[in-house]
């Protein structure tokens, strides 16, 4: 799976150094299912994606929904396992990140997000 670096340009902070990208039907459907954790500095970018569920998940995550212009449209910090729905109708993609990234980065609705090539 391809990886990218995700940066909050408004706050000048990196959200994920090594963020996997899920664009195929199977990769988007699987998401983080089957994983025991999401390591610091990592994440999953799901595109296209305007909503997520947490069914069968074993750990909470932070989720950021971003529109076509790269602007944050919704935030779900510490989304718990087994939540049925989180999303935003204008979202183009979802960023699934370790718990605490939203708070540590002070990410807010309206911030500009950049998806860049990952550093090897």
MARROLO-326173 format. One record per residue: x, y, z of N, C-alpha, C, O in turn; residue number from 1. Coordinates in Angstrom, 3 decimals. Each point is the difference from the previous one (the first is absolute). Last residue first. Layout:
N
+----------+----------+----------+----------+----------+----------+----------+----------+----------+----------+----------+----------+-------+
!      nc1 !      nc2 !      nc3 !     cac1 !     cac2 !     cac3 !      cc1 !      cc2 !      cc3 !      oc1 !      oc2 !      oc3 ! guvex !
+----------+----------+----------+----------+----------+----------+----------+----------+----------+----------+----------+----------+-------+
!        X !        Y !        Z !        X !        Y !        Z !        X !        Y !        Z !        X !        Y !        Z !   NUM !
...
+----------+----------+----------+----------+----------+----------+----------+----------+----------+----------+----------+----------+-------+
//
This chain:
120
+----------+----------+----------+----------+----------+----------+----------+----------+----------+----------+----------+----------+-------+
!      nc1 !      nc2 !      nc3 !     cac1 !     cac2 !     cac3 !      cc1 !      cc2 !      cc3 !      oc1 !      oc2 !      oc3 ! guvex !
+----------+----------+----------+----------+----------+----------+----------+----------+----------+----------+----------+----------+-------+
!   11.417 !    8.433 !    2.504 !    0.427 !   -1.396 !    0.201 !    1.050 !   -0.107 !    1.073 !    0.470 !   -1.099 !    0.297 !   120 !
!   -4.712 !    4.639 !   -1.051 !    1.457 !   -0.070 !   -0.011 !    0.406 !   -1.441 !    0.281 !   -0.510 !   -0.621 !    0.933 !   119 !
!   -4.223 !    2.260 !   -3.334 !    0.644 !   -0.434 !    1.243 !    1.507 !   -0.013 !   -0.190 !    0.501 !   -0.289 !   -1.087 !   118 !
!   -4.040 !    3.600 !   -1.555 !    0.709 !   -1.273 !   -0.114 !    0.709 !   -0.336 !    1.325 !    0.560 !    0.882 !    0.652 !   117 !
!   -4.843 !    2.144 !   -0.080 !    1.284 !    0.095 !   -0.681 !    0.627 !   -1.371 !   -0.183 !   -0.382 !   -0.941 !    0.696 !   116 !
!   -4.332 !    4.009 !    0.673 !    0.440 !   -1.387 !   -0.131 !    1.211 !    0.022 !   -0.910 !   -0.095 !    0.393 !   -1.163 !   115 !
!   -2.589 !    3.468 !    4.466 !    0.763 !   -0.344 !   -1.208 !    0.413 !   -1.457 !    0.066 !    0.440 !   -0.485 !    1.043 !   114 !
!   -4.365 !    4.174 !    1.282 !    0.783 !   -1.235 !    0.076 !    0.702 !   -0.238 !   -1.331 !   -0.588 !    0.187 !   -1.066 !   113 !
!   -1.904 !    4.079 !    4.144 !    0.386 !   -0.498 !   -1.322 !    0.941 !   -1.182 !    0.156 !    1.003 !    0.092 !    0.707 !   112 !
!   -5.141 !    1.952 !    2.687 !    1.439 !   -0.107 !   -0.257 !    0.245 !   -0.604 !   -1.382 !   -0.820 !   -0.761 !   -0.512 !   111 !
!   -3.595 !    1.181 !    2.486 !    0.465 !    1.127 !   -0.801 !    1.491 !   -0.030 !   -0.292 !    0.461 !    0.696 !   -0.904 !   110 !
!   -2.299 !   -3.063 !    5.249 !   -0.788 !    0.121 !   -1.220 !    0.440 !    1.273 !   -0.714 !    0.129 !    1.060 !    0.613 !   109 !
!    3.603 !   -3.015 !    2.491 !   -1.347 !    0.539 !    0.145 !   -0.718 !   -0.014 !   -1.348 !    0.642 !   -0.042 !   -1.050 !   108 !
!    4.125 !   -1.805 !    4.122 !   -0.746 !    0.018 !   -1.260 !   -1.438 !    0.426 !    0.258 !   -0.629 !   -0.451 !    0.957 !   107 !
!    4.729 !   -0.126 !    2.014 !   -0.983 !    1.092 !    0.053 !   -0.779 !    0.141 !   -1.309 !   -0.450 !    1.092 !   -0.348 !   106 !
!    3.785 !   -4.501 !    1.839 !    0.274 !    0.869 !   -1.142 !   -0.887 !    1.247 !   -0.017 !    0.184 !    0.888 !   -0.833 !   105 !
!   -0.630 !   -4.274 !    4.223 !    1.417 !    0.390 !    0.011 !    0.335 !    0.981 !   -1.108 !    0.880 !    0.845 !    0.166 !   104 !
!   -5.317 !   -2.730 !    0.076 !    0.289 !    0.902 !    1.119 !    1.438 !    0.504 !   -0.040 !    0.238 !    1.196 !    0.172 !   103 !
!   -1.509 !   -4.388 !   -3.415 !   -0.805 !    1.214 !   -0.177 !    0.334 !    1.008 !    1.095 !    0.243 !    1.171 !   -0.293 !   102 !
!    1.733 !   -5.445 !    0.604 !    0.597 !    0.812 !   -1.060 !   -0.773 !    1.297 !   -0.206 !    0.608 !    1.053 !   -0.193 !   101 !
!   -1.851 !   -4.716 !    3.246 !    0.823 !    1.079 !    0.529 !    0.600 !    0.900 !   -1.047 !    0.474 !    1.088 !    0.326 !   100 !
!   -1.778 !   -6.235 !   -1.326 !   -0.671 !    0.889 !    0.947 !    0.992 !    1.028 !    0.525 !    1.132 !   -0.333 !    0.352 !    99 !
!   -0.151 !   -1.722 !   -5.186 !    0.013 !   -0.418 !    1.407 !   -0.708 !    1.029 !    0.892 !    0.016 !    1.197 !   -0.287 !    98 !
!   -1.735 !   -1.359 !   -4.738 !    1.268 !    0.261 !    0.678 !   -0.029 !   -0.524 !    1.431 !   -1.076 !   -0.237 !    0.548 !    97 !
!   -1.508 !    0.678 !   -5.772 !   -0.093 !   -0.731 !    1.257 !    1.374 !    0.028 !    0.637 !    0.983 !   -0.441 !   -0.596 !    96 !
!   -3.774 !    3.409 !   -3.306 !    1.303 !   -0.327 !    0.565 !   -0.227 !   -0.696 !    1.331 !   -0.566 !    0.591 !    0.920 !    95 !
!   -2.553 !    0.241 !   -5.680 !    0.114 !   -0.096 !    1.455 !    1.432 !   -0.347 !    0.357 !    0.637 !   -0.821 !   -0.660 !    94 !
!   -3.270 !    3.406 !   -3.865 !    0.755 !   -1.107 !    0.583 !    0.015 !    0.094 !    1.517 !   -0.263 !    1.050 !    0.585 !    93 !
!   -2.560 !    1.696 !   -3.202 !    0.560 !   -0.751 !   -1.133 !    0.803 !   -1.192 !    0.517 !   -0.001 !   -1.074 !   -0.602 !    92 !
!   -4.297 !    4.209 !    2.837 !    1.336 !   -0.601 !    0.078 !    0.363 !   -0.744 !   -1.286 !   -0.830 !   -0.691 !   -0.591 !    91 !
!   -3.411 !    3.020 !    1.955 !    0.914 !    0.670 !   -0.930 !    1.395 !   -0.634 !   -0.039 !    0.856 !    0.442 !   -0.766 !    90 !
!   -4.429 !   -2.001 !    3.738 !   -0.456 !   -0.135 !   -1.385 !    0.942 !    0.646 !   -1.012 !    0.024 !   -0.424 !   -1.155 !    89 !
!    1.358 !   -1.900 !    5.884 !   -0.438 !    1.323 !   -0.429 !   -0.312 !   -0.083 !   -1.484 !    0.771 !   -0.584 !   -0.762 !    88 !
!    0.055 !   -2.955 !    5.520 !    0.246 !    0.472 !   -1.351 !   -0.438 !    1.424 !   -0.231 !   -0.423 !    0.707 !    0.914 !    87 !
!   -0.005 !   -5.676 !    2.224 !    0.610 !    1.322 !    0.143 !    0.270 !    0.477 !   -1.418 !    0.443 !   -0.784 !   -0.840 !    86 !
!   -3.091 !   -3.700 !    3.626 !    0.166 !    0.939 !   -1.103 !    0.729 !    1.261 !    0.448 !   -0.231 !    0.512 !    1.096 !    85 !
!   -0.604 !   -4.603 !    1.681 !   -0.592 !   -0.362 !   -1.278 !    0.330 !    0.956 !   -1.138 !    0.074 !   -0.427 !   -1.152 !    84 !
!    2.850 !   -1.268 !    5.582 !   -0.873 !    1.126 !   -0.367 !   -0.508 !   -0.280 !   -1.415 !    0.761 !   -0.440 !   -0.862 !    83 !
!    2.425 !   -2.405 !    3.258 !   -1.405 !   -0.359 !   -0.094 !   -0.939 !    1.187 !   -0.202 !   -1.215 !   -0.151 !    0.132 !    82 !
!    6.051 !    1.308 !    1.845 !   -0.419 !   -1.203 !   -0.731 !   -1.507 !   -0.183 !    0.092 !   -0.630 !    0.389 !    0.984 !    81 !
!    2.308 !    4.654 !   -0.431 !    0.101 !   -1.296 !    0.668 !   -0.381 !   -1.176 !   -0.909 !   -0.746 !    0.163 !   -0.965 !    80 !
!    3.131 !    4.871 !    0.276 !   -1.197 !   -0.724 !   -0.435 !    0.067 !   -1.427 !    0.544 !    0.936 !   -0.733 !   -0.323 !    79 !
!    1.936 !    5.068 !    0.963 !   -0.211 !   -1.184 !    0.834 !   -1.319 !   -0.706 !   -0.307 !   -0.799 !   -0.268 !    0.897 !    78 !
!    0.750 !    4.754 !   -3.264 !    1.093 !   -0.454 !    0.859 !   -0.417 !   -1.204 !    0.836 !   -1.124 !   -0.063 !    0.499 !    77 !
!   -0.547 !    2.468 !   -5.066 !   -0.511 !   -0.973 !    0.955 !    1.169 !   -0.494 !    0.846 !    0.595 !   -1.031 !   -0.315 !    76 !
!   -2.103 !    5.276 !   -3.495 !    0.991 !   -0.651 !    0.875 !   -0.716 !   -0.956 !    0.950 !   -1.051 !    0.327 !    0.550 !    75 !
!    0.292 !    2.629 !   -5.649 !   -0.517 !   -0.633 !    1.219 !    1.126 !   -0.698 !    0.739 !    0.947 !   -0.505 !   -0.603 !    74 !
!   -0.184 !    3.193 !   -3.327 !   -1.433 !    0.273 !    0.128 !   -0.614 !   -0.638 !    1.242 !   -1.086 !    0.400 !    0.418 !    73 !
!    6.140 !    1.393 !   -2.805 !   -0.639 !   -0.850 !    1.011 !   -1.466 !    0.414 !    0.147 !   -0.310 !    1.169 !    0.233 !    72 !
!    3.168 !   -0.523 !   -4.841 !   -0.404 !    0.689 !    1.224 !   -0.702 !   -0.977 !    0.944 !   -0.835 !   -0.800 !   -0.423 !    71 !
!    2.518 !    0.279 !   -4.286 !    0.980 !   -0.267 !    1.040 !   -0.321 !    0.659 !    1.331 !    0.872 !    0.126 !    0.860 !    70 !
!   -3.517 !   -0.319 !   -5.050 !    0.969 !    1.098 !    0.009 !    1.069 !   -0.180 !    1.082 !    0.861 !    0.863 !    0.172 !    69 !
!   -4.554 !   -3.931 !   -0.710 !    0.784 !   -0.011 !   -1.244 !    1.073 !    1.080 !   -0.049 !    1.000 !   -0.148 !   -0.703 !    68 !
!   -2.546 !   -1.327 !    5.643 !   -0.725 !    0.179 !   -1.262 !    0.947 !    0.027 !   -1.199 !    1.209 !   -0.161 !    0.164 !    67 !
!   -0.972 !   -2.438 !    4.902 !    0.566 !    1.090 !   -0.798 !   -0.742 !    0.074 !   -1.334 !   -0.314 !   -1.031 !   -0.595 !    66 !
!    0.267 !   -1.212 !    6.046 !   -0.608 !   -0.013 !   -1.330 !    0.399 !    1.267 !   -0.735 !   -0.078 !    1.103 !    0.543 !    65 !
!    2.120 !   -4.241 !    3.757 !   -0.138 !    1.330 !   -0.577 !   -0.599 !   -0.160 !   -1.387 !    0.519 !   -0.758 !   -0.819 !    64 !
!    0.159 !   -2.273 !    5.733 !   -0.368 !    0.035 !   -1.414 !   -0.210 !    1.459 !   -0.418 !   -0.709 !    0.759 !    0.661 !    63 !
!    3.122 !   -4.201 !    3.468 !   -0.423 !    1.337 !   -0.392 !   -0.333 !   -0.058 !   -1.485 !    0.714 !   -0.646 !   -0.766 !    62 !
!   -1.146 !   -3.734 !    4.108 !    0.858 !    0.760 !   -0.906 !   -0.523 !    1.439 !   -0.098 !   -1.152 !    0.275 !    0.338 !    61 !
!    0.789 !   -5.341 !    2.924 !   -0.504 !    1.288 !   -0.490 !    1.010 !    0.663 !   -0.936 !    1.189 !   -0.317 !    0.034 !    60 !
!   -1.746 !   -5.144 !    0.498 !    0.635 !    1.146 !    0.661 !   -0.594 !    1.293 !   -0.555 !   -0.465 !    0.024 !   -1.140 !    59 !
!   -0.694 !   -4.435 !   -0.451 !    0.441 !   -0.364 !    1.347 !    0.611 !    1.169 !    0.765 !    0.408 !   -0.159 !    1.150 !    58 !
!   -4.391 !   -0.900 !   -5.375 !    1.288 !    0.606 !    0.355 !    0.328 !   -0.329 !    1.450 !   -0.891 !   -0.226 !    0.818 !    57 !
!   -3.257 !   -0.917 !   -3.243 !    1.064 !   -1.009 !    0.039 !    1.383 !    0.583 !    0.258 !    0.994 !   -0.720 !   -0.093 !    56 !
!   -4.403 !    4.327 !   -1.317 !   -0.391 !   -1.368 !    0.307 !    1.195 !   -0.931 !   -0.145 !    0.758 !    0.093 !   -0.966 !    55 !
!   -1.283 !    4.855 !    0.263 !    1.008 !   -0.598 !    0.878 !   -0.375 !   -1.427 !    0.406 !    0.532 !   -0.526 !    0.977 !    54 !
!   -1.381 !    4.182 !   -5.446 !   -0.611 !   -0.672 !    1.146 !    1.123 !   -0.631 !    0.802 !    1.109 !   -0.183 !   -0.501 !    53 !
!   -1.650 !    4.598 !   -3.272 !    0.650 !   -1.219 !    0.477 !   -0.867 !   -0.629 !    1.088 !   -0.865 !    0.655 !    0.581 !    52 !
!    0.610 !    3.264 !   -5.068 !   -0.412 !   -0.509 !    1.307 !    0.769 !   -1.276 !    0.324 !    0.473 !   -0.702 !   -0.894 !    51 !
!    0.211 !    3.194 !   -3.118 !   -0.701 !    1.058 !    0.719 !   -0.527 !   -0.472 !    1.348 !   -0.569 !    0.790 !    0.754 !    50 !
!    4.359 !   -2.027 !   -4.987 !   -0.607 !   -0.429 !    1.258 !   -0.663 !    1.189 !    0.683 !    0.655 !    0.994 !    0.313 !    49 !
!    2.568 !   -3.076 !   -4.981 !   -0.927 !    0.968 !    0.572 !   -0.648 !   -0.560 !    1.257 !   -0.153 !   -1.211 !    0.156 !    48 !
!    4.066 !    0.406 !    0.653 !   -0.539 !    0.884 !   -1.043 !   -0.585 !   -0.812 !   -1.144 !    0.649 !   -0.929 !   -0.481 !    47 !
!    1.999 !    0.954 !    5.724 !   -0.983 !   -0.746 !   -0.770 !   -0.668 !    0.964 !   -0.980 !   -0.608 !    0.993 !    0.401 !    46 !
!    5.283 !   -1.503 !    2.855 !   -0.791 !    0.942 !   -0.783 !   -0.923 !   -0.829 !   -0.880 !    0.469 !   -0.795 !   -0.815 !    45 !
!    2.459 !   -0.140 !    5.580 !   -0.628 !   -0.566 !   -1.191 !   -0.849 !    1.088 !   -0.637 !   -0.882 !    0.563 !    0.649 !    44 !
!    5.542 !   -0.892 !    2.908 !   -1.403 !    0.297 !   -0.208 !   -0.515 !   -0.718 !   -1.229 !    0.729 !   -0.738 !   -0.663 !    43 !
!    3.923 !    1.923 !    4.374 !   -0.625 !   -0.690 !   -1.130 !   -1.455 !    0.428 !   -0.127 !   -0.507 !    0.770 !    0.816 !    42 !
!    3.540 !    0.642 !    2.712 !    0.607 !    0.410 !   -1.258 !   -0.603 !   -0.645 !   -1.227 !    0.385 !    0.315 !   -1.126 !    41 !
!   -0.959 !   -2.931 !    5.661 !    0.240 !    1.440 !   -0.107 !    0.703 !    0.305 !   -1.315 !    0.868 !   -0.757 !   -0.436 !    40 !
!   -3.776 !   -3.751 !    0.507 !    1.205 !    0.586 !    0.602 !    0.089 !    1.517 !   -0.181 !   -0.531 !    0.551 !   -0.964 !    39 !
!   -3.651 !   -3.955 !    1.454 !    0.463 !    0.896 !   -1.048 !    1.203 !    0.734 !    0.578 !   -0.174 !    0.872 !    0.851 !    38 !
!   -2.304 !   -5.968 !    0.338 !    0.327 !    1.377 !    0.362 !    0.363 !    0.798 !   -1.243 !    0.165 !   -0.561 !   -1.083 !    37 !
!   -1.667 !   -3.969 !    0.883 !   -0.094 !    0.133 !    1.453 !    0.239 !    1.424 !    0.463 !   -0.412 !    0.378 !    1.097 !    36 !
!   -1.782 !   -2.472 !   -5.895 !    1.214 !    0.533 !    0.632 !   -0.240 !    0.167 !    1.495 !   -1.116 !    0.265 !    0.446 !    35 !
!   -2.292 !   -1.683 !   -3.575 !    0.993 !   -1.049 !    0.188 !    1.294 !    0.485 !    0.627 !    0.869 !   -0.813 !    0.315 !    34 !
!   -3.796 !    4.380 !   -2.908 !   -0.498 !   -1.246 !    0.598 !    1.114 !   -1.039 !    0.079 !    0.809 !   -0.138 !   -0.918 !    33 !
!   -0.863 !    4.787 !   -0.936 !    0.906 !   -0.418 !    1.078 !   -0.451 !   -1.294 !    0.674 !    0.560 !   -0.401 !    1.020 !    32 !
!   -2.189 !    1.323 !   -5.958 !    0.436 !    1.061 !    0.908 !    1.015 !   -0.496 !    1.006 !    1.021 !   -0.579 !   -0.372 !    31 !
!   -4.130 !   -1.583 !   -3.168 !    0.743 !   -0.591 !    1.109 !    0.445 !    1.050 !    1.001 !   -0.083 !   -0.222 !    1.208 !    30 !
!   -2.146 !    1.565 !   -5.170 !   -0.891 !   -0.829 !    0.808 !    0.692 !   -0.595 !    1.209 !   -0.597 !   -0.111 !    1.071 !    29 !
!    3.098 !    2.560 !   -4.271 !   -0.899 !    0.900 !    0.726 !   -0.920 !   -0.788 !    0.924 !   -0.266 !    0.425 !    1.125 !    28 !
!    3.091 !   -2.865 !   -3.963 !    0.795 !    0.703 !    1.014 !   -0.870 !    0.941 !    0.829 !    0.173 !    0.102 !    1.215 !    27 !
!   -2.192 !   -2.373 !   -4.892 !    0.375 !   -0.929 !    1.074 !    0.764 !    0.706 !    1.110 !   -0.279 !   -0.228 !    1.178 !    26 !
!   -0.909 !    2.738 !   -5.041 !   -1.195 !   -0.427 !    0.714 !    0.360 !   -0.899 !    1.184 !   -0.524 !    0.183 !    1.099 !    25 !
!    4.287 !    3.220 !   -2.595 !   -0.755 !   -1.077 !   -0.649 !   -1.202 !   -0.375 !    0.872 !   -0.030 !    0.275 !    1.200 !    24 !
!    3.205 !    2.987 !    0.251 !   -0.862 !    0.521 !   -1.065 !   -0.811 !   -1.096 !   -0.689 !   -1.036 !    0.285 !   -0.601 !    23 !
!    4.412 !    1.091 !    5.069 !   -0.958 !   -1.031 !   -0.410 !   -0.938 !    0.613 !   -1.035 !   -0.875 !    0.797 !    0.337 !    22 !
!    6.027 !    0.190 !    2.098 !   -1.098 !    0.517 !   -0.813 !   -0.866 !   -1.169 !   -0.469 !    0.494 !   -0.948 !   -0.609 !    21 !
!    3.180 !    2.190 !    4.997 !   -0.401 !   -0.892 !   -1.085 !   -1.191 !    0.611 !   -0.736 !   -0.792 !    0.735 !    0.589 !    20 !
!    4.708 !    1.822 !    2.227 !   -1.441 !   -0.231 !   -0.053 !   -0.320 !   -0.889 !   -1.199 !    0.267 !    0.373 !   -1.142 !    19 !
!    3.955 !    1.674 !    4.101 !   -0.209 !   -1.152 !   -0.874 !   -1.476 !   -0.386 !    0.038 !   -0.416 !   -0.835 !    0.804 !    18 !
!    1.660 !    4.709 !    1.522 !    1.210 !   -0.132 !   -0.824 !   -0.166 !   -1.084 !   -1.055 !    0.412 !    0.174 !   -1.147 !    17 !
!   -4.229 !    2.982 !    3.692 !    0.460 !   -1.387 !   -0.187 !    1.206 !    0.002 !   -0.933 !   -0.080 !    0.504 !   -1.121 !    16 !
!   -1.623 !    3.602 !    2.847 !   -1.005 !   -0.866 !    0.618 !    0.407 !   -1.465 !   -0.103 !   -0.255 !   -0.777 !    0.920 !    15 !
!    3.081 !    5.698 !   -0.824 !   -0.215 !   -1.268 !   -0.697 !   -1.002 !   -0.839 !    0.784 !    0.146 !   -0.201 !    1.206 !    14 !
!    0.224 !    5.762 !   -1.359 !    0.313 !   -1.199 !    0.771 !   -0.313 !   -1.241 !   -0.838 !   -0.981 !   -0.031 !   -0.743 !    13 !
!   -0.085 !    5.074 !    0.280 !    1.395 !   -0.359 !   -0.283 !    0.476 !   -1.186 !    0.854 !    1.040 !    0.049 !    0.657 !    12 !
!   -5.515 !    2.189 !   -1.134 !    0.707 !   -0.080 !    1.299 !    1.488 !   -0.300 !   -0.156 !    0.759 !    0.051 !    0.968 !    11 !
!   -3.500 !    0.274 !   -4.860 !   -0.435 !    1.133 !    0.809 !    0.798 !    0.065 !    1.297 !    0.443 !    1.074 !    0.407 !    10 !
!    0.042 !   -4.759 !   -3.392 !    0.736 !    1.189 !   -0.419 !   -0.365 !    1.224 !    0.831 !    0.841 !    0.873 !    0.211 !     9 !
!   -0.780 !   -6.236 !    0.623 !   -0.957 !    1.079 !    0.220 !    0.773 !    1.286 !   -0.301 !    0.806 !    0.450 !    0.814 !     8 !
!    0.350 !   -5.471 !   -2.847 !    0.388 !    1.176 !    0.764 !   -1.183 !    0.953 !    0.144 !   -0.730 !    0.250 !   -0.958 !     7 !
!    2.492 !   -5.644 !   -0.553 !   -1.153 !    0.892 !    0.118 !    0.360 !    1.129 !    0.971 !    0.414 !   -0.238 !    1.135 !     6 !
!    2.002 !   -3.747 !   -4.612 !    0.169 !    0.810 !    1.197 !   -1.172 !    0.976 !    0.027 !   -0.340 !    0.586 !   -1.027 !     5 !
!    0.455 !   -5.691 !   -1.330 !    0.169 !    1.433 !   -0.184 !    0.288 !    0.640 !    1.352 !   -0.166 !   -0.628 !    1.045 !     4 !
!   -0.012 !   -4.646 !   -3.834 !   -0.002 !    0.840 !    1.193 !    0.271 !    1.453 !   -0.378 !    0.680 !    0.287 !   -0.985 !     3 !
!   -2.703 !   -5.355 !   -1.342 !    0.773 !    1.239 !   -0.090 !   -0.069 !    0.764 !    1.324 !   -0.975 !   -0.108 !    0.744 !     2 !
!    0.558 !   -5.298 !   -1.193 !   -0.846 !    1.172 !    0.000 !    0.899 !    1.246 !    0.000 !    0.997 !    0.042 !    0.721 !     1 !
+----------+----------+----------+----------+----------+----------+----------+----------+----------+----------+----------+----------+-------+
//
